[in-house]
Amino acid sequence: MKQKIYQVDAFTDKVFSGNPAAVCPLEEWLSDELMQKIANENNLAETAFYVKQDGEYHLRWFTPTVEVDLCGHATLATAYVLFHHENHPGDIVHFYSPRSGPLSVTRNGEVLTLNFPTDLVAPIELTEEITAGFDLKPSFAFKGKTDYLLVFDTEEQIRNITPQLGAISKLNARGVIITAKGNEVDFVSRFFGPQSGINEDPVTGSAHTTLTPYWAGELGKSELTAIQLSERKGYLQCKHLNDRVEISGQAKLYLQGEIYLE
């Protein structure tokens, strides 16, 4: 059995940058076990699988070790594949996630815009378990649906911080977002998720469903620019729409091929 596969770099305008995601178009769902094995073999932050049903695309995402509730960069990559390689008509793709509900991606030239549900956070105490995860202490801590959000004072702290992955992996969360106000953009961030099989994610679209409402409130503006300060870097435009968030970026195809399955 042959299975088509694409690899796309998301939230970038050139290959070898942004966040790579694999995309597998399916006629019908493979077993959960097989999809997890494919994701593990790909060894990327996320592998997306989709099946077209009733005019929309049902979408699931897997890290090398677990299925996740929401993934921004792999959704962007999937939309890129549909627009450019799988003959999807028009400039909007409607997705449905069993874990996150209706999602959409709109095309405007080279820019793709995700429309995702907002993730609201609540302040929490800066416990020893949280602060043990980094060599610098954050100023504030919050908890969203799946992630911790730690706020620092400067972009330089985010850029230069040293994560303690063993301590982070013990936290009961998908991962930890760290953020600060940016020098040349509205905010910067990084994301660490060793407990989900991703030590540091290059660009985390779903984390911006948390970051966008937080910084919209802090900065008093609904449209924001952002950089994720991983080694590969990612560039995002974000818009706060109350219960929804728009996250925009570009994508580039890196690979198109076939998987051989027994």
N, C-alpha and C positions, 0 to 999 in steps of 0.2 A: 504494500500500500504506500502510495506517495502522498505526502502532505505539503501543500504550498506554504512557504514561509517568507516573510519580509523582515528586514531589520532597518529601522528608521531612527535617525538622530533627531530628537525633539527639543524644542525651545532653543533652536539655533538656526543660523542661515548657512552653515557649512558643516561638512562631515568632520568626524573626530572631535566634535564639540557637543554641548548639550547633553541630553540623556538618551542613550540607546535603548530601544524597546523592540522586541520581536512581536510580530503580528501573524496569526494563523487564521485564515478564512476557513470556515467549516461548513459543510452541507448539513451536518447534524453533530450533536455534541459527542465528543470522545468521553471516555470514562474520566472521572476526577483523578484517578491514579495515573492514567496516561498523560493527562494534561500537566500534572505536577512533575512527572518525569521529564517531559519535554522542556518545561521551564527550568528544571534543575540542569538539564543537559545544555541549554542555552547559556546558563550562568550570567544572565543579565538581571538588572534590578526587577524588570517586569516582562512577562510574556502575556500578550492579550490574545484571547480566542473569541471569535464572534460567529453567530449563526443568524442569517436573515429570516425573520418571522413577521408576517403581516405588515410589511412595508417599513419595518424598523429593524435594527440590529441588536440582538441580545448579546451582551458583552460581559466577559469575566476576565480577571487579571490574577496572575500567579507570580510570586517571587520564586527564587530557587527552592524555598522551603514551605511556603504557605500561600493560600488564596487570600486576597485582601479585599476590603470593602470598596475601595475607590482608588483609582490611579489616574492622574492627570496626563502624564507624559505618554503613557501607552494608549490612552484614548485619543490624544492628539495624533499619535503615530498611526492609529487605526483609521482615523478620518483621512489622513494624508494618503494612505494606501487606497481607501475607497474612492477618493476624488481622482487620484492620478493613475491607478493601476487596476481597479476592479469595476470601472465603468459606472460608478454611482452618478446619477443625473442631478443637476441643480447644484446649489451652493449651501445646502444644509443637510446634515446627517442627524437622524434621530436614533439615539441608543436607548436601550433599557438595561439596567443592571438589577439583578435580583436582590442585591444588597444595598443599592443606593438610589433606585428608582429611575425616573426619566432623566436623561442627559442629552445634550446636543452639542454639535460643533458646526460653526458657520465659517464659510470661506469668503475672504475679501482679498482678492489678488493672491499674494503669497502668504498672507496672514490668516491663521486659523484661530478661532475663538471658541473656547470651551464655555459652556453654561452649566454650572454645577451648584448643588445646594450649599448654602453657607454653613460653616461649622463655628458655633459660638463657644467661647471658653469661659471658664469660671476661675477666679483667683484661688490659689492654693498655697499652703505653707511651704517655705523653702526647707525641706527636710534634709537630713544628712544623706539619705538615699539618693536624693535628686542632685545635691551639690557634689556628691562623690563622682558624678559622671564627667566632670570637667576640671581643668586646672585653674579656672577662674570662676568666681562666684557671680551668678546673675543677680540683677536687681529685683526682678519679679518673676513669679512662676504662675502658670495657668494650666488648666487641663481641659482639652476638648474631647470630642467623641472618641478618638483613638490615640491621640498624641499628647505629649507634654509640650508646652510652649514656654521657653525661657527667654527673657528679655534682658539684653545687655546694654551697656552705655554707648559703645562706639563700634563702627564698622571694623576698625583695626582689631578689636577683641574677637569679633566673629571670624575674621580672616586668619588670625594667629592662634586661636584656641587649640588645645590638645584634648581630644576626647579620651575618656577612660572607658573603652568599649566593654570591658568586663562588668563594670558597675552599671553602665547603661543597659546592658542585656538583662539585668535583673529587674528592671522596672516593668510594671504591669501595663504595657502600652505597645502600640505598633512601633513607636519610635519617639524621638525627641527633636523638636524644631528649636533652633537657636536663632535669635534675630536681634537687630539693632537698626536705628535710623541710618540711612546711607549718606555718604558724602556727596555723590553725584546723582543718586536715584533716591526715591522716597524711603525704601528700606532694603536691607540685605538679609540673607538667611543662609543656614546650612541645615542638613537633616541627617540624623544618625538612627539606624534601625537594626542593630545587630540581632535583636530578638526576632526579627522578621527575615533574617538572612541577608541583610544589606548593611554593611558597616557604615558607609556614607553614600547616600544617594546623590548622583550628580545634579539633578534638577527634579524637584518634587512638586508637580502641579497640584496634587491634592492638598499639600501643606498650605498652599496659597488660599484655599477656602477658609483656613484658620487665620492666616497672616493678613489677608485683605480686610476683613471686618475689624480686626484689632487695630491695624495702622490707619484705616479710614477714621476710626474714632479718635485715635491719638493725634492725627494730623489735621482733622477736620476737612477732609476732602474725599470724594468718592472714586476718583480716577488716580491710579498710582503706578509708578514704575518700580521695578524690582530686579535685583540680580541675586542668583543663588551662587555663593562663593566657593563652590567646589573647584577641584583642579580643572575640570572641563568647562565650568561656568555655564549658566543659563540666564537668558534675558526674557523678562515677562512684562506684559502690560496687564494691569488688573483693574477691575471696576466693581465697586460694591453696589449691589442692587437689593439691599435688605436681606431677604431670605434666599437670594441667589447671588452667585459671584461669576463674573466673566473673567477668563484668564486667556490671554492671547500670546501667540508666538508663532515661529516658523518651524519647518521641519525639512529634513533632507534624507533621501533614500541612500542607504549604504549597501544593502545586499538584497538580492532576490534569488530564491532557490527552492529546493525540495528536501523534505525530510523523508527518509525511508523507514517505514514502520512495518513490523511483522504482523 
